[in-house]
Amino acid sequence: MSDLKHDVTAERWAVLIKERMESGMTVREWCHDRDIKESRYYYWLRILRQDAVKEKEHRQQVSPFVELPADICREQVFEPAAAVIRKGNITKEILL
C-alpha cells in the first residue's frame, strides 16, 4: 500500500474507531450494525497503534537537548546552588 493510500485509509479508520469508542457499543455490536468485519476493525486498530508508537519513537529521537562536555560539568562553583537535581550519578546545580 502506498504511503498516501495508507495515510488516507488510516485517517478514515481512526475516525471510525473513535466513533465506535464514543458510541458505548461493544466492538461486535458496532461492527455488526455497520456490516464491518471485526477482524478488519482489529487489524486497523493494531495498525494505528503501531503507527502511534513509531511516531512517538521518532519524536524521542529528535531531542531538543544538547549534550555538554564532561569538563564543563566539573567547573568549580563557589556560590550555593538555588536547586540541585540528581538522577543516578548525574548532578545539575541551578544558580540564581
C-alpha positions in Angstrom: 0.0 0.0 0.0 1.4 3.4 -0.9 2.1 5.8 1.9 -0.6 8.2 0.7 -3.2 5.4 0.4 -2.2 4.1 3.8 -2.5 7.6 5.4 -5.9 8.2 3.9 -7.2 4.8 4.9 -5.6 5.1 8.4 -7.2 8.5 8.8 -10.6 7.1 7.9 -10.2 4.2 10.3 -9.1 6.5 13.1 -12.4 8.3 12.7 -14.3 5.1 12.7 -12.5 3.7 15.7 -13.1 6.9 17.6 -16.8 6.8 16.7 -17.0 3.2 18.0 -15.4 4.1 21.3 -17.7 7.1 21.8 -20.8 5.0 20.9 -20.5 2.9 24.1 -21.3 -0.2 22.0 -19.1 -3.3 22.0 -16.9 -3.9 19.0 -19.1 -6.8 18.0 -22.3 -4.8 18.1 -20.8 -1.7 16.4 -19.3 -3.8 13.6 -22.4 -5.8 13.1 -24.5 -2.6 12.8 -22.2 -1.3 10.1 -21.5 -4.6 8.3 -17.8 -4.4 9.1 -15.8 -7.5 9.9 -14.5 -7.5 13.4 -11.1 -8.8 12.1 -10.9 -5.7 9.9 -11.6 -3.4 12.8 -9.0 -5.0 15.0 -6.5 -5.1 12.1 -6.8 -1.3 11.7 -6.7 -0.7 15.5 -3.4 -2.6 15.6 -2.0 -0.7 12.6 -3.0 2.7 14.2 -1.4 1.7 17.5 1.8 0.7 15.7 1.8 4.0 13.8 1.4 5.9 17.0 4.3 4.0 18.6 6.5 4.7 15.6 5.6 8.4 15.7 6.4 8.6 19.4 9.8 6.9 18.9 10.6 9.3 16.1 9.8 12.3 18.3 12.0 10.9 21.0 14.9 10.6 18.6 14.7 14.3 17.7 15.8 15.7 21.1 15.8 19.4 21.8 18.6 18.8 24.4 22.3 19.2 23.7 24.9 17.1 25.4 27.5 19.1 27.3 31.2 18.0 27.5 32.1 16.5 30.9 34.7 19.1 31.7 32.1 21.8 31.7 30.2 19.9 34.4 33.3 19.8 36.6 33.7 23.5 36.8 34.0 24.8 40.4 31.0 26.8 41.6 31.6 29.0 44.7 28.0 30.2 45.1 25.5 28.0 46.8 23.1 26.4 44.4 19.4 27.5 44.4 18.4 24.0 43.4 20.1 20.7 42.8 18.8 17.9 40.6 20.2 14.4 40.8 19.5 11.4 38.7 21.8 8.5 39.2 25.3 9.7 39.0 24.4 13.0 37.3 24.0 16.2 39.2 22.8 19.5 37.9 23.0 22.7 40.1 20.9 25.7 39.3 22.3 29.1 40.3 20.4 32.3 40.7 
